[in-house]
Amino acid sequence: MVAHDGQGAVIDFPGNPGPPLRARSVIALGVERVAAAIARGGQVLLTFELGRPDLPIIMGLLHDGIDEPTVAHVDGQRVEIEGHDEIVLRCGLASITLRRNGRVVIRGTHVETRASGVNRIRGGSVQVN
């Protein structure tokens, strides 16, 4: 992989007769994922539509064994995601960050909690404003 141009991954490969090409992909390849793959010299598994080298399709990223893959366990009742240093859930201006040291950071333009029963706030100390 060479880059992500904002519209997709741009790749070059042995035997490519021209400049690097934008490739379609069967997996989600956002800017951050492509940048991480490029930084570690990652490779992709390619196929070519109709056998044409000018129509590359990325089938997947090859795991290099250097970093561990993301761990997620789904059993139909519960989803468990494990991150080494932190896990970030992000959507627009909202995010929830879970850090290895136990810190949880919730950010958003409006944060709301609701409960049909008791809504408790507990801590060694609790500060409001």
GUMI-656738 format. One line per field, with one value per residue (C-alpha): x negated, y, z negated. Coordinates in pm, 1 decimal. Example, Ala and Ser with C-alpha at 12.3 -4.5 7.8 and 13.67 -1.06 7.14 Angstrom:
c1 <- -1230.0 | -1367.0
c2 <- -450.0 | -106.0
c3 <- -780.0 | -714.0
***
This chain:
c1 <- 0.0 | -117.2 | 145.6 | 511.3 | 626.0 | 947.4 | 1148.4 | 967.8 | 639.8 | 376.2 | 150.8 | -147.7 | -255.3 | -523.2 | -435.0 | -219.9 | -277.6 | -187.0 | -160.7 | -5.2 | 366.9 | 671.1 | 800.4 | 1144.5 | 1159.4 | 1373.9 | 1276.9 | 1316.5 | 999.0 | 1024.7 | 745.3 | 615.6 | 607.9 | 420.6 | 173.3 | 103.1 | 49.4 | -186.3 | -381.7 | -463.1 | -527.2 | -207.7 | -110.4 | 227.3 | 371.1 | 480.9 | 695.9 | 780.3 | 1124.7 | 1147.4 | 773.9 | 693.4 | 398.4 | 557.6 | 857.5 | 707.6 | 926.3 | 787.4 | 900.2 | 740.4 | 441.3 | 168.8 | 91.7 | -280.7 | -290.7 | -439.9 | -125.5 | 157.5 | 489.1 | 780.7 | 949.8 | 1328.6 | 1544.1 | 1909.3 | 2126.2 | 2478.6 | 2525.3 | 2227.0 | 1959.2 | 1615.5 | 1345.7 | 997.3 | 735.1 | 381.1 | 363.7 | 705.8 | 1032.9 | 1206.8 | 1567.0 | 1622.7 | 1916.5 | 1899.8 | 1833.5 | 1904.2 | 1655.2 | 1601.8 | 1241.3 | 1142.7 | 778.4 | 551.6 | 499.2 | 874.2 | 969.3 | 1293.7 | 1350.7 | 1692.4 | 1709.0 | 1990.8 | 2172.4 | 2453.0 | 2414.1 | 2730.4 | 2797.9 | 3140.7 | 3265.1 | 3608.1 | 3474.8 | 3202.6 | 2928.7 | 2624.0 | 2294.7 | 2026.9 | 1658.4 | 1381.0 | 1492.7 | 1760.1 | 1728.5 | 2011.7 | 1901.6
c2 <- 0.0 | 350.0 | 583.8 | 662.1 | 953.1 | 1020.6 | 808.2 | 477.4 | 291.5 | 365.9 | 70.8 | -29.9 | -385.7 | -578.4 | -587.2 | -273.4 | -114.8 | 239.1 | 469.3 | 353.8 | 277.7 | 331.5 | -11.1 | -123.2 | -336.4 | -610.2 | -490.2 | -151.2 | 50.9 | 391.3 | 647.4 | 542.3 | 172.4 | 235.9 | 469.4 | 204.7 | -63.9 | 161.8 | 259.3 | -103.6 | -196.0 | -399.2 | -588.1 | -657.4 | -960.5 | -855.5 | -996.7 | -832.9 | -784.9 | -980.0 | -1050.4 | -690.1 | -537.1 | -191.7 | -307.4 | -420.8 | -536.9 | -564.4 | -893.7 | -832.5 | -710.5 | -966.1 | -1004.9 | -962.3 | -1111.4 | -792.5 | -655.9 | -862.7 | -845.9 | -669.0 | -903.7 | -911.8 | -1189.0 | -1214.0 | -1491.4 | -1364.2 | -1242.7 | -1015.3 | -839.4 | -808.5 | -597.5 | -592.8 | -327.6 | -323.2 | 46.7 | 193.4 | 145.5 | 440.8 | 437.7 | 743.6 | 882.4 | 1242.9 | 1470.7 | 1198.4 | 948.7 | 705.4 | 620.1 | 330.1 | 346.6 | 77.2 | 268.5 | 246.1 | 593.7 | 629.4 | 949.6 | 1031.8 | 1331.7 | 1487.4 | 1810.5 | 1681.6 | 1388.3 | 1234.8 | 949.7 | 796.4 | 529.3 | 385.1 | 300.7 | 455.5 | 649.7 | 644.1 | 827.4 | 673.1 | 743.8 | 813.4 | 1172.8 | 1318.4 | 1666.4 | 1847.9 | 2146.6
c3 <- 0.0 | 75.3 | -74.1 | -136.4 | 78.1 | -114.6 | 127.3 | 91.5 | 65.5 | 327.6 | 402.8 | 606.8 | 674.2 | 863.5 | 1230.6 | 1217.3 | 1559.3 | 1450.6 | 1149.1 | 818.5 | 849.2 | 629.3 | 529.9 | 427.9 | 115.1 | -35.4 | -385.5 | -552.9 | -499.7 | -663.6 | -664.6 | -1009.5 | -925.3 | -600.1 | -775.3 | -1041.9 | -777.0 | -579.9 | -893.6 | -970.6 | -606.4 | -585.7 | -274.7 | -118.4 | 55.6 | 403.3 | 676.1 | 1005.4 | 1151.8 | 1478.4 | 1439.6 | 1531.9 | 1340.1 | 1372.9 | 1161.2 | 827.3 | 539.1 | 185.4 | 31.2 | -308.1 | -505.4 | -568.0 | -937.3 | -994.8 | -1344.8 | -1491.3 | -1651.8 | -1789.0 | -1608.0 | -1772.7 | -2016.4 | -2022.6 | -2166.6 | -2066.9 | -2208.4 | -2136.7 | -2493.7 | -2541.0 | -2336.5 | -2491.7 | -2326.7 | -2470.7 | -2405.6 | -2541.8 | -2639.1 | -2567.0 | -2384.7 | -2221.4 | -2098.5 | -1880.9 | -1685.8 | -1562.4 | -1860.4 | -2119.0 | -2261.0 | -2545.1 | -2630.6 | -2857.4 | -2968.3 | -3103.2 | -3429.3 | -3506.4 | -3391.7 | -3194.1 | -2995.9 | -2847.8 | -2615.0 | -2419.9 | -2351.6 | -2578.0 | -2820.0 | -2959.1 | -3200.0 | -3259.7 | -3491.9 | -3562.5 | -3909.5 | -4123.1 | -3938.0 | -4166.7 | -4141.3 | -4359.5 | -4401.1 | -4648.5 | -4605.2 | -4379.2 | -4228.3 | -4052.6 | -3840.0
***
